[in-house]
Amino acid sequence: MTSDEPRRAPWPRRPRRLRRLGRALLAVAALAGLVTAASVVVVLVTRTPPAPPAGLRFVQAGDVRTRYLSWGDHGSPVVLVPGAFETSDAWQQLGAVLGTEHRVFALDLTGQGYSDAVAPFDVDHDARQTLAFAAALGLTGPDAPVLVGHSSGAAIVGLAAVTAPQEVAGVVFLDGDALPLDVGPGPRLLVEPYRTALVRLALRSDGLVRRLYASQCGPTCAPLDAAGVDLWRRPLQQRGTERALLQNASRGVIPAMTSEQLDALRRSDVPRLVVWGRDDVDGAYTPASPGSTAAAIGAPPPVVVPGRHLTMISSPADVAAAIAPLLRRS
């Protein structure tokens, strides 16, 4: 380059670029402010949860005033333990079938439904509540119940059997492997008020509740009507349930049994059984999950029944038949 040629600036129009960047940052800040303001409004407008339905039954189980349902008045006892985002209402179909020959009870776990929300909301506390619930109903010693745990409830009944094997006549893992489930970084990254606003908005969507139910229950289940949507949604809208849900979401992991606890269950004398939906292979589960779960806890080969994840709703008669031999042994 000769001395007469004009020199080119290394960063042409830098002030213009900086102005554009500044405007973009201001737009992002304005959008964040609007989202924050909208989230605060949602939280304030929805701060009063719907009232619990009338006629609920409770019993004091340890440190938790526990809501429960029951079926049947004779035969050996069974306690049904729900999974995540479920309550005792999820067991109505299976409870009615089992109740023709057995005394059947289902509970709402603490921080999940209409039972008192008493921290900590983890598998150890849930197992203690389950054992205390059985004891409060007189289901101990020779009258100890078979525990049936659905999904993450499998970890609860498994840990209860390890903790107090003399108070458990048998355990059934129903569509659950008791292993940790990492729900990903999304829930951990959300902060307040966005997390609460998002949860409340999601629960208020009838369409979302219906789609989630249909995906878990499968094509043999009737679609939820308005009463069915309320049956699943209202317990999750209770103030204590929401608090527990948000605390667990911040951890990002659904509690489960440790490898040492699973090994202790495998070596125990408590009868064990795995029952699984034939099409329950989405998400955390694979076709190998039923067999690997049975091997991990020292159970016989798994019993596979029709249905997806909510087999106690889609196939109650099949599930009842699958666990009948264990109930006769008790």
Secondary structure per residue as TSV (DSSP state, phi and psi in degrees):
chain	resnum	aa	ss	phi	psi
A	1	M	-	360.0	131.1
A	2	T	-	-83.4	166.9
A	3	S	T	-68.1	-22.6
A	4	D	T	-79.6	-17.0
A	5	E	S	-76.0	136.1
A	6	P	-	-67.3	142.7
A	7	R	-	-84.0	143.7
A	8	R	-	-94.7	134.5
A	9	A	-	-68.2	135.8
A	10	P	S	-63.6	-28.7
A	11	W	S	-128.5	82.1
A	12	P	T	-62.9	143.6
A	13	R	T	58.8	33.8
A	14	R	H	-56.8	-43.7
A	15	P	H	-57.6	-37.6
A	16	R	H	-66.6	-41.1
A	17	R	H	-64.2	-40.7
A	18	L	H	-64.6	-36.6
A	19	R	H	-65.7	-41.6
A	20	R	H	-62.6	-42.7
A	21	L	H	-62.3	-41.2
A	22	G	H	-62.3	-41.6
A	23	R	H	-65.0	-38.8
A	24	A	H	-64.2	-42.4
A	25	L	H	-64.5	-39.4
A	26	L	H	-63.9	-39.0
A	27	A	H	-64.7	-42.3
A	28	V	H	-62.9	-43.5
A	29	A	H	-62.5	-40.4
A	30	A	H	-65.1	-41.9
A	31	L	H	-64.2	-42.9
A	32	A	H	-61.1	-38.8
A	33	G	H	-64.0	-40.5
A	34	L	H	-65.6	-43.1
A	35	V	H	-63.8	-42.0
A	36	T	H	-63.1	-46.0
A	37	A	H	-61.8	-42.4
A	38	A	H	-63.7	-39.3
A	39	S	H	-64.5	-41.6
A	40	V	H	-62.3	-41.4
A	41	V	H	-63.0	-45.0
A	42	V	H	-59.3	-45.9
A	43	V	H	-61.4	-41.9
A	44	L	H	-69.4	-43.9
A	45	V	H	-66.8	-31.9
A	46	T	T	-103.7	21.2
A	47	R	-	-71.7	-19.6
A	48	T	S	-96.0	113.7
A	49	P	-	-73.9	158.6
A	50	P	-	-66.1	148.6
A	51	A	-	-68.4	144.9
A	52	P	-	-62.1	152.7
A	53	P	-	-66.4	157.8
A	54	A	T	-75.6	157.0
A	55	G	T	82.5	14.1
A	56	L	-	-70.0	146.7
A	57	R	E	-107.4	142.0
A	58	F	E	-133.6	155.3
A	59	V	E	-143.4	145.7
A	60	Q	E	-79.2	116.1
A	61	A	E	-118.1	95.2
A	62	G	T	66.1	-125.0
A	63	D	T	-94.5	12.3
A	64	V	E	-124.2	121.9
A	65	R	E	-74.4	110.4
A	66	T	E	-107.9	127.1
A	67	R	E	-82.7	143.2
A	68	Y	E	-151.4	163.9
A	69	L	E	-122.5	158.6
A	70	S	E	-146.1	155.3
A	71	W	E	-142.6	144.7
A	72	G	-	80.0	155.7
A	73	D	S	-133.2	11.8
A	74	H	S	-152.4	167.0
A	75	G	S	92.1	178.0
A	76	S	S	-70.3	151.8
A	77	P	E	-85.9	147.9
A	78	V	E	-134.5	134.9
A	79	V	E	-116.5	124.9
A	80	L	E	-102.1	124.8
A	81	V	E	-113.7	121.0
A	82	P	-	-75.2	164.3
A	83	G	-	-93.7	-169.3
A	84	A	T	-61.8	139.3
A	85	F	T	64.9	20.1
A	86	E	-	-120.7	160.6
A	87	T	-	-130.8	-175.4
A	88	S	G	-60.5	-23.3
A	89	D	G	-62.6	-25.6
A	90	A	G	-65.8	-15.5
A	91	W	G	-98.7	8.2
A	92	Q	H	-59.8	-43.0
A	93	Q	H	-66.7	-48.9
A	94	L	H	-68.1	-38.6
A	95	G	H	-59.3	-39.8
A	96	A	H	-65.9	-38.5
A	97	V	H	-69.7	-49.4
A	98	L	H	-65.5	-30.0
A	99	G	T	-67.5	-10.1
A	100	T	T	-72.3	-23.1
A	101	E	T	-130.0	-3.4
A	102	H	S	-140.6	163.1
A	103	R	E	-90.8	116.8
A	104	V	E	-120.7	135.8
A	105	F	E	-134.6	142.0
A	106	A	E	-132.3	140.2
A	107	L	E	-122.2	157.3
A	108	D	-	-90.9	125.0
A	109	L	-	-70.1	157.1
A	110	T	T	-62.3	136.1
A	111	G	T	71.5	19.2
A	112	Q	S	-148.7	86.3
A	113	G	S	109.5	-137.8
A	114	Y	S	-101.2	-3.4
A	115	S	S	-68.2	157.6
A	116	D	-	-59.0	142.6
A	117	A	-	-91.7	103.3
A	118	V	-	-123.1	113.0
A	119	A	S	-68.1	156.5
A	120	P	-	-82.5	151.2
A	121	F	-	-96.6	75.5
A	122	D	S	-139.2	175.8
A	123	V	H	-66.8	-32.9
A	124	D	H	-64.6	-45.1
A	125	H	H	-66.6	-39.6
A	126	D	H	-62.2	-40.0
A	127	A	H	-66.4	-40.6
A	128	R	H	-64.5	-40.8
A	129	Q	H	-62.5	-41.9
A	130	T	H	-62.4	-45.1
A	131	L	H	-65.7	-40.8
A	132	A	H	-66.5	-34.7
A	133	F	H	-62.9	-47.2
A	134	A	H	-61.4	-41.9
A	135	A	H	-65.0	-38.7
A	136	A	H	-63.6	-26.7
A	137	L	T	-94.1	4.6
A	138	G	T	80.1	16.3
A	139	L	-	-93.9	75.7
A	140	T	-	-137.1	166.9
A	141	G	G	55.7	-127.8
A	142	P	G	-61.5	-21.0
A	143	D	G	-102.3	22.1
A	144	A	-	-64.0	146.1
A	145	P	-	-91.2	161.1
A	146	V	E	-80.9	132.5
A	147	L	E	-102.6	127.3
A	148	V	E	-114.3	118.0
A	149	G	E	-114.4	124.9
A	150	H	E	-93.9	136.6
A	151	S	T	54.2	-121.6
A	152	S	T	-66.4	-15.8
A	153	G	H	-64.7	-18.5
A	154	A	H	-61.1	-39.5
A	155	A	H	-63.7	-35.4
A	156	I	H	-68.9	-47.8
A	157	V	H	-69.9	-33.8
A	158	G	H	-64.6	-43.9
A	159	L	H	-68.2	-36.2
A	160	A	H	-60.9	-40.3
A	161	A	H	-67.3	-35.8
A	162	V	H	-70.8	-39.0
A	163	T	H	-70.8	-43.2
A	164	A	-	-139.5	69.7
A	165	P	G	-59.6	-28.3
A	166	Q	G	-71.4	-14.1
A	167	E	G	-106.1	11.1
A	168	V	-	-130.8	120.8
A	169	A	S	-82.7	-14.9
A	170	G	E	171.1	160.2
A	171	V	E	-130.8	142.1
A	172	V	E	-122.0	123.3
A	173	F	E	-92.2	108.3
A	174	L	E	-103.7	107.9
A	175	D	S	53.1	43.4
A	176	G	-	-154.3	141.1
A	177	D	-	-110.2	-2.7
A	178	A	-	66.4	12.8
A	179	L	-	-92.1	155.8
A	180	P	-	-62.0	144.2
A	181	L	E	-125.0	112.6
A	182	D	E	-86.3	118.6
A	183	V	-	-87.1	8.3
A	184	G	-	91.7	173.0
A	185	P	S	-78.3	-15.9
A	186	G	H	-52.0	-56.5
A	187	P	H	-61.0	-32.7
A	188	R	H	-72.1	-27.6
A	189	L	H	-81.4	-24.1
A	190	L	-	-71.7	134.7
A	191	V	-	-118.0	170.8
A	192	E	T	-77.8	146.8
A	193	P	T	-90.5	5.9
A	194	Y	H	-64.1	-40.0
A	195	R	H	-62.9	-48.5
A	196	T	H	-64.0	-43.6
A	197	A	H	-61.4	-42.7
A	198	L	H	-64.6	-44.0
A	199	V	H	-62.0	-45.5
A	200	R	H	-67.2	-39.0
A	201	L	H	-64.9	-41.9
A	202	A	H	-62.2	-43.4
A	203	L	H	-67.8	-24.4
A	204	R	T	-84.9	0.0
A	205	S	-	-91.8	105.9
A	206	D	H	-57.6	-41.6
A	207	G	H	-62.8	-41.0
A	208	L	H	-66.2	-43.4
A	209	V	H	-60.6	-43.5
A	210	R	H	-64.7	-41.4
A	211	R	H	-66.8	-42.2
A	212	L	H	-64.0	-42.7
A	213	Y	H	-62.4	-46.7
A	214	A	H	-62.0	-38.7
A	215	S	H	-67.9	-31.4
A	216	Q	H	-87.1	-30.5
A	217	C	H	-91.2	-33.3
A	218	G	-	94.8	176.0
A	219	P	T	-69.9	-16.8
A	220	T	T	-81.5	-10.6
A	221	C	S	-89.4	138.5
A	222	A	-	-67.6	143.9
A	223	P	-	-60.6	150.5
A	224	L	-	-69.0	131.8
A	225	D	-	-88.9	-173.4
A	226	A	H	-60.3	-40.4
A	227	A	H	-66.0	-37.7
A	228	G	H	-66.8	-39.9
A	229	V	H	-60.3	-44.4
A	230	D	H	-64.8	-36.3
A	231	L	H	-61.0	-37.8
A	232	W	H	-86.2	-33.5
A	233	R	H	-83.3	-45.0
A	234	R	H	-57.0	-42.9
A	235	P	H	-60.0	-34.8
A	236	L	H	-74.9	-14.5
A	237	Q	T	-91.2	-4.6
A	238	Q	S	-66.7	146.6
A	239	R	H	-59.3	-43.8
A	240	G	H	-66.8	-40.0
A	241	T	H	-63.4	-42.2
A	242	E	H	-62.5	-41.0
A	243	R	H	-62.0	-45.0
A	244	A	H	-65.4	-40.7
A	245	L	H	-61.2	-44.3
A	246	L	H	-68.9	-36.6
A	247	Q	H	-65.7	-43.5
A	248	N	H	-67.0	-36.3
A	249	A	H	-63.9	-35.1
A	250	S	H	-66.8	-25.7
A	251	R	H	-81.7	-29.1
A	252	G	T	77.7	5.5
A	253	V	E	-134.8	133.8
A	254	I	E	-83.1	122.8
A	255	P	-	-57.7	151.4
A	256	A	-	-150.4	-176.3
A	257	M	-	-82.6	150.2
A	258	T	-	-81.7	167.2
A	259	S	H	-63.3	-34.5
A	260	E	H	-66.7	-39.4
A	261	Q	H	-69.2	-39.1
A	262	L	H	-63.0	-39.8
A	263	D	H	-66.1	-38.3
A	264	A	H	-63.9	-39.0
A	265	L	H	-65.4	-41.1
A	266	R	H	-60.8	-35.1
A	267	R	H	-89.1	-4.1
A	268	S	S	-79.8	169.2
A	269	D	S	-92.5	0.8
A	270	V	S	-70.5	126.0
A	271	P	-	-59.4	141.1
A	272	R	E	-134.1	149.7
A	273	L	E	-151.6	143.8
A	274	V	E	-118.6	127.0
A	275	V	E	-123.6	135.8
A	276	W	E	-142.2	144.4
A	277	G	E	-74.2	134.6
A	278	R	T	-57.4	-36.2
A	279	D	T	-103.7	16.8
A	280	D	-	-87.9	71.9
A	281	V	-	-128.7	15.6
A	282	D	S	-93.7	161.5
A	283	G	T	68.0	-116.0
A	284	A	T	-80.5	-14.6
A	285	Y	-	-107.0	153.7
A	286	T	-	-127.7	171.8
A	287	P	T	-58.7	-22.0
A	288	A	T	-84.1	-10.4
A	289	S	H	-60.2	-44.3
A	290	P	H	-59.4	-45.2
A	291	G	H	-66.9	-42.4
A	292	S	H	-67.7	-33.1
A	293	T	H	-67.1	-44.6
A	294	A	H	-61.5	-41.1
A	295	A	H	-65.7	-38.2
A	296	A	H	-65.7	-32.3
A	297	I	H	-106.1	5.3
A	298	G	T	71.2	33.6
A	299	A	-	-94.6	162.9
A	300	P	-	-62.3	172.7
A	301	P	S	-52.5	142.3
A	302	P	-	-65.9	153.5
A	303	V	E	-98.7	122.7
A	304	V	E	-101.9	129.7
A	305	V	E	-121.4	162.5
A	306	P	S	-64.1	146.4
A	307	G	S	124.8	172.1
A	308	R	S	-96.4	-125.1
A	309	H	S	-83.9	-35.1
A	310	L	-	-93.0	61.3
A	311	T	H	-66.1	-26.0
A	312	M	H	-68.2	-17.1
A	313	I	H	-99.1	-44.6
A	314	S	H	-76.9	-30.3
A	315	S	-	-139.6	57.2
A	316	P	H	-62.0	-39.1
A	317	A	H	-65.4	-39.3
A	318	D	H	-67.3	-41.3
A	319	V	H	-65.7	-42.5
A	320	A	H	-60.7	-42.5
A	321	A	H	-65.5	-35.6
A	322	A	H	-66.6	-37.9
A	323	I	H	-93.3	-2.7
A	324	A	H	-57.4	-43.5
A	325	P	H	-59.6	-37.3
A	326	L	H	-67.5	-37.0
A	327	L	H	-70.0	-34.9
A	328	R	H	-67.4	-34.5
A	329	R	H	-67.4	-28.1
A	330	S	-	-78.0	360.0
